[in-house]
């Protein structure tokens, strides 16, 4: 790999960074849904940003954390966001 090529974080890197941030700033250790994290990393690696109001993403995140939103609903929302950009 040349120095001009971008270096992307993998899911395991993000999990490790998350654990480090929790040690520094506090919070509950663990990962609610590895699939959602993988999806977000996949989108980022492929140059697809999620440009939505933070309130909408907060509601999506809290819905997953509270068990109100399942994986198919998250996938549908991410697809809707992607289509709205195109």
Helices and strands as residue ranges (DSSP letters): H 11-25, H 34-45, H 54-65, H 71-85
